[in-house]
Amino acid sequence: MSALLPVYPRLDLDLVRANGVYMYTSDGRQILDLYGAHAVCPLGHAHPELAETLSNAYRTLDFYSNSLHMAVQERAANAVLGGSEHLAYVHFVNSGTEANESALHLARKLTGRKTVITLDSSFHGRTLGALSVTGLGGYRGRIPLDVPAHWCRTFTLGQEDLSSIDETVAGVMIEAIVSLGGLYVPDAAWLQRVEARCREVGAFFIFDEVQGGVGRTGTWYAHEAFGVKPDMVTLAKSLGAGFPVGAMVCTKAIGDRVGSGELGTTFGGGPMACAMVEAVANIIRRDGLMTRVLEIEARIRAGLAGIPGVEVRGKGCLLGVETPVSANTVRDALLARDIMVGTSSHPRTLRLLAPYILQDEHVDRFVTTLKEVIGV
Ligand SMILES: Cc1ncc(COP(=O)(O)O)c(C=O)c1O
């Protein structure tokens, strides 16, 4: 009997090692990882420079609390900002849900308002604050959490009527590309209308880029592609390439109003985490991987174009592939052929969260195998 609390529906794979785009099991299988460890490994597994970075970081300065200055934190923060024209401050935490908690906290604190609006298809995390604004009811509904309308209201991606964003609203939090909810990309003009409405009523405009950020969709921040300037952006997953770290990034106007002691966490922004953040950001930029993710997307789209019932949605290395067959069936059939993909809450949509270092031959193997599995 396993001593692990049985909260995760685990696949029948006993993983012992991972390297590059492959994972290895105890029974000798080599599996192509197109799930990217749930969008956490943009540079694949066991990247030699990151191995060096982490081991040097531990030897140089393993950990100290946020009660003093550490230069590596400043370097990591600047790497996260990436020269953004409008974002100016970074608050490091340990996970995506905590990054969202930080944004929700500041939105409510600085407006003095309680209500947050999110997409009805969104997922924002499992801690109670983030869970209470998660649109996907299946997650919120697990515990008695009757979210009152003055705490969170939801709206639908692309919804015409934006009047629910009114003077009672502290913030509107948008999942940059709805991922678990089925891989839907917002329309730029609609997002610009939401942003304008937020400005009109004095609500903060917040982007959850926990999954879509860190170059995954072809720009460092996912929001850049939509011509909007959110007041706060949250990041995690790929940010530390496997080392747990998240970040809440905000404008100068917000950061200048935040006082000492307003937010905090023991491990957030530890020197090892920050060394990894700095290295991951530098490698993604140096190696042109934000261009590569768009090439990967284009090759997948070209390979699957014109197949009846098949639709590719999403951007870069955050893609959904809808097929006429149940996603679980396709996922299992691909896995039987040593290719790992994910699923989403859409019953027929696979999720691809591949490492940005995927080569054309890996893409082609996926396309050919998928066609074989769905019988086209
Ligand atoms: C869009 C989004 N926001 C927040 C979270 C929560 O992140 P974490 O699991 O690191 O708390 C996730 C996790 O899947 C996510 O996809």
The ligand as an SDF file (V2000), in Angstrom:
LIG
                    3D

 16 16  0  0  0  0  0  0  0  0999 V2000
   -3.5860   28.8880  -15.2650 C   0  0  0  0  0  0  0  0  0  0  0  0
   -3.1730   28.3070  -13.9390 C   0  0  0  0  0  0  0  0  0  0  0  0
   -3.2200   29.0850  -12.8510 N   0  0  0  0  0  0  0  0  0  0  0  0
   -2.8380   28.6230  -11.6410 C   0  0  0  0  0  0  0  0  0  0  0  0
   -2.4210   27.3200  -11.4770 C   0  0  0  0  0  0  0  0  0  0  0  0
   -2.0030   26.8260  -10.1300 C   0  0  0  0  0  0  0  0  0  0  0  0
   -0.6190   26.6280  -10.1020 O   0  0  0  0  0  0  0  0  0  0  0  0
    0.0490   25.6940   -8.9970 P   0  0  0  0  0  0  0  0  0  0  0  0
   -0.3990   24.3010   -9.2560 O   0  0  0  0  0  0  0  0  0  0  0  0
    1.5240   25.9060   -9.1780 O   0  0  0  0  0  0  0  0  0  0  0  0
   -0.4080   26.1830   -7.6700 O   0  0  0  0  0  0  0  0  0  0  0  0
   -2.3590   26.4710  -12.5850 C   0  0  0  0  0  0  0  0  0  0  0  0
   -1.9240   25.0790  -12.4350 C   0  0  0  0  0  0  0  0  0  0  0  0
   -2.1590   24.2110  -13.2400 O   0  0  0  0  0  0  0  0  0  0  0  0
   -2.7470   26.9810  -13.8500 C   0  0  0  0  0  0  0  0  0  0  0  0
   -2.6980   26.2300  -14.9510 O   0  0  0  0  0  0  0  0  0  0  0  0
  1  2  1  0
  2  3  1  0
  2 15  2  0
  3  4  2  0
  4  5  1  0
  5  6  1  0
  5 12  2  0
  6  7  1  0
  7  8  1  0
  8  9  2  0
  8 10  1  0
  8 11  1  0
 12 13  1  0
 12 15  1  0
 13 14  2  0
 15 16  1  0
M  END
$$$$
